[in-house]
Amino acid sequence: MCKMSEGRKTIVQNRKARHDYFIEETYEAGIALTGTEVKSLRLGKANLQDSYAVIKNGEVFVHGLHISPYDMGNRFNHDPLRVKKLLLHKYEINKLIGHTQKKGLTLIPLSLYFKKGKVKVELAVAKGKKLYDKREDIARKDAMREIDRRMKDFSR
């Protein structure tokens, strides 16, 4: 739980996704959760790494989203890796079906956050990066860092 802007409180981000994928488009989706999952999310106990979304029978489900069991949940606790349903409009699901049928495109959750008291997922249509693309991004970031460093020294 780190960032607060526009009534949006970030729970967890998938930083590795932006390194491993080109982000084509993003969508905001609700997520169907149990009570103990929401309580655990309020404590910031979630992990988006290695999670992905699939479309099955006109519904979108997220796999691999780990929400730790709530400490005081006793017998009402949930399975941490349970498949969770994402809540989207039908026309958005149809657009996502069109995107995923293209070669190499996949659905990746980028972040989980609270918006007006509800848990939301930022879902991205992404294309996997090749190794040389990752190296190119790292080189570009290093070059920008060096330029900023030189500009800072120049202004002194």
C-alpha positions as CSV (number, residue, x, y, z in Angstrom):
1,M,0.0,0.0,0.0
2,C,2.0,2.9,-1.2
3,K,0.4,5.4,-3.7
4,M,-2.6,7.6,-3.1
5,S,-4.0,9.6,-6.0
6,E,-7.5,10.4,-7.3
7,G,-9.1,8.1,-4.7
8,R,-6.9,5.2,-5.8
9,K,-4.9,3.3,-3.3
10,T,-2.4,0.9,-4.8
11,I,-2.2,-2.5,-3.2
12,V,0.4,-4.2,-5.4
13,Q,2.0,-3.7,-8.8
14,N,3.4,-6.2,-11.3
15,R,6.7,-4.3,-12.1
16,K,8.2,-7.2,-14.0
17,A,5.3,-7.2,-16.5
18,R,6.5,-3.8,-17.9
19,H,9.9,-5.3,-18.3
20,D,8.8,-8.6,-19.9
21,Y,5.9,-7.3,-22.1
22,F,5.0,-4.5,-24.5
23,I,1.7,-3.0,-23.1
24,E,-0.7,-2.5,-26.0
25,E,-3.9,-1.5,-24.1
26,T,-5.1,-1.4,-20.5
27,Y,-8.5,-2.0,-19.0
28,E,-9.9,-1.5,-15.5
29,A,-11.8,-4.5,-14.2
30,G,-13.6,-5.4,-10.9
31,I,-12.8,-8.7,-9.3
32,A,-15.0,-11.2,-7.4
33,L,-13.5,-11.8,-4.0
34,T,-14.5,-13.3,-0.7
35,G,-14.5,-11.4,2.6
36,T,-11.2,-12.7,3.9
37,E,-9.5,-11.9,0.6
38,V,-10.5,-8.3,0.9
39,K,-9.3,-8.1,4.5
40,S,-5.9,-9.6,3.4
41,L,-5.7,-7.1,0.5
42,R,-6.3,-4.2,3.0
43,L,-3.1,-5.5,4.7
44,G,-1.3,-5.5,1.4
45,K,-0.7,-9.3,1.2
46,A,-0.9,-10.1,-2.5
47,N,1.4,-11.1,-5.3
48,L,0.8,-10.5,-9.0
49,Q,4.0,-12.1,-10.3
50,D,3.4,-14.9,-12.8
51,S,-0.3,-14.2,-13.0
52,Y,-2.3,-14.1,-16.2
53,A,-5.9,-13.9,-17.4
54,V,-7.8,-16.2,-19.7
55,I,-11.2,-15.9,-21.3
56,K,-13.4,-19.0,-20.9
57,N,-17.1,-19.1,-22.0
58,G,-17.4,-15.4,-22.3
59,E,-16.0,-14.7,-18.9
60,V,-12.5,-13.5,-17.8
61,F,-10.6,-15.3,-15.1
62,V,-7.2,-14.5,-13.5
63,H,-4.9,-17.4,-12.7
64,G,-1.8,-17.2,-10.4
65,L,-2.9,-14.2,-8.4
66,H,-1.7,-15.0,-4.9
67,I,-3.7,-13.5,-2.0
68,S,-2.3,-14.6,1.4
69,P,-4.8,-16.1,3.9
70,Y,-6.1,-13.7,6.4
71,D,-4.5,-14.3,9.8
72,M,-7.8,-14.2,11.8
73,G,-9.9,-15.9,9.1
74,N,-9.9,-19.4,10.8
75,R,-12.2,-21.8,8.9
76,F,-13.6,-19.0,6.6
77,N,-10.2,-18.5,5.0
78,H,-9.8,-18.8,1.2
79,D,-7.4,-20.8,-1.0
80,P,-4.5,-18.4,-1.8
81,L,-4.2,-19.4,-5.5
82,R,-8.0,-19.7,-6.2
83,V,-9.0,-18.7,-9.8
84,K,-10.8,-15.3,-9.5
85,K,-13.4,-13.9,-11.9
86,L,-12.9,-10.5,-13.4
87,L,-15.9,-8.3,-13.8
88,L,-16.0,-6.5,-17.2
89,H,-18.7,-5.3,-19.6
90,K,-19.6,-7.6,-22.5
91,Y,-18.3,-5.3,-25.1
92,E,-14.9,-5.1,-23.3
93,I,-14.8,-8.9,-23.1
94,N,-15.5,-9.1,-26.9
95,K,-12.6,-6.6,-27.5
96,L,-10.3,-8.7,-25.4
97,I,-11.3,-11.9,-27.3
98,G,-10.4,-10.1,-30.5
99,H,-7.0,-9.1,-29.0
100,T,-6.1,-12.5,-27.6
101,Q,-6.9,-14.2,-30.9
102,K,-4.0,-12.2,-32.5
103,K,-0.7,-14.1,-32.4
104,G,1.4,-13.4,-29.4
105,L,-1.0,-11.2,-27.3
106,T,-1.9,-12.1,-23.8
107,L,-3.8,-10.7,-20.8
108,I,-1.6,-9.6,-17.8
109,P,-2.7,-8.0,-14.6
110,L,-0.5,-4.9,-14.0
111,S,-1.8,-3.8,-10.6
112,L,-4.4,-4.3,-7.8
113,Y,-5.8,-1.2,-6.2
114,F,-8.7,0.2,-4.2
115,K,-11.0,2.7,-5.9
116,K,-13.9,4.1,-4.0
117,G,-13.7,1.2,-1.6
118,K,-13.8,-1.5,-4.3
119,V,-10.9,-3.7,-5.4
120,K,-10.0,-3.1,-9.1
121,V,-7.5,-4.8,-11.4
122,E,-5.6,-3.0,-14.1
123,L,-5.6,-5.6,-16.9
124,A,-3.2,-5.2,-19.9
125,V,-3.2,-6.6,-23.4
126,A,0.4,-7.3,-23.8
127,K,2.9,-8.8,-26.3
128,G,6.0,-10.6,-25.0
129,K,9.4,-9.0,-25.4
130,K,12.4,-10.8,-26.9
131,L,15.7,-10.7,-25.1
132,Y,17.1,-8.0,-27.4
133,D,14.1,-5.8,-26.7
134,K,14.8,-6.0,-23.0
135,R,18.5,-5.2,-23.5
136,E,17.5,-2.2,-25.7
137,D,15.2,-0.9,-22.9
138,I,17.9,-1.3,-20.3
139,A,20.4,0.6,-22.6
140,R,17.9,3.4,-23.1
141,K,17.3,3.8,-19.4
142,D,21.0,3.8,-18.7
143,A,21.5,6.5,-21.4
144,M,18.7,8.7,-19.9
145,R,20.2,8.3,-16.5
146,E,23.6,9.4,-17.8
147,I,22.1,12.4,-19.6
148,D,20.3,13.4,-16.4
149,R,23.5,13.1,-14.4
150,R,25.5,15.2,-16.9
151,M,22.7,17.9,-17.0
152,K,22.8,18.0,-13.2
153,D,26.6,18.4,-13.2
154,F,26.3,21.1,-15.9
155,S,23.8,23.2,-14.0
156,R,26.1,23.5,-11.0
